[in-house]
Amino acid sequence: MQLFYTIMVEMKKNSFWELIRFVFSVAAITFILMRFVLLPCVVQGDSMYPYLHDGNYGFSFIFTRNISINRFDVAVIKVKDEKLLVKRVIGLPGEQINYKDNKLYVNGVPVEEPFLEDNVNTTDLEIKLSENEYYCLGDNRNISRDSRYYGPFSSDIILSTHLFVLYPFKDIGFK
């Protein structure tokens, strides 16, 4: 009986240490994922409608931002003490961005924006971006607070790109 008791005590000790190791492993993996790979975010407002909807919840990818930020990527941007902004990258560092009669021109060359609906209006503008600046706009330009309001965004406040929507389930997928 003493042997049985000793074995049970030893099993409880091993189980306890296995549980502790498991909890620390999960915490470490979660920390690494949330610090270097994924950024949880919630779309707030209709500035990206119809592409993204108010309340869409998902993860954006930090590591893709560190590889490169490309034209038309969906980006998550931190502006001062405000909540995260979700906008589309329109202009890249060093480019001349113009909107004339609702048409985008990059360095004087017309560029199609296939994600925009027909009733979206972009006011005429002209801006030359510096070497560390990105011009980002919402897809629903009529109501979006974006680079037209804040000015160009520097790369250090663009936290991540490529949003993967998890909820609501009808919208699940990469955006």
Secondary structure as UniProt FT lines:
FT   HELIX           2..32
FT   HELIX           33..37
FT   STRAND          38..42
FT   TURN            47..51
FT   TURN            54..55
FT   STRAND          57..61
FT   HELIX           62..67
FT   TURN            71..72
FT   STRAND          74..78
FT   TURN            80..81
FT   STRAND          84..91
FT   TURN            93..94
FT   STRAND          96..100
FT   TURN            101..102
FT   STRAND          103..106
FT   TURN            107..108
FT   STRAND          109..111
FT   TURN            114..115
FT   TURN            118..119
FT   STRAND          125..128
FT   TURN            131..132
FT   STRAND          133..137
FT   TURN            141..143
FT   HELIX           147..150
FT   STRAND          153..154
FT   HELIX           155..157
FT   STRAND          158..167
FT   HELIX           169..171
FT   STRAND          173..174
//
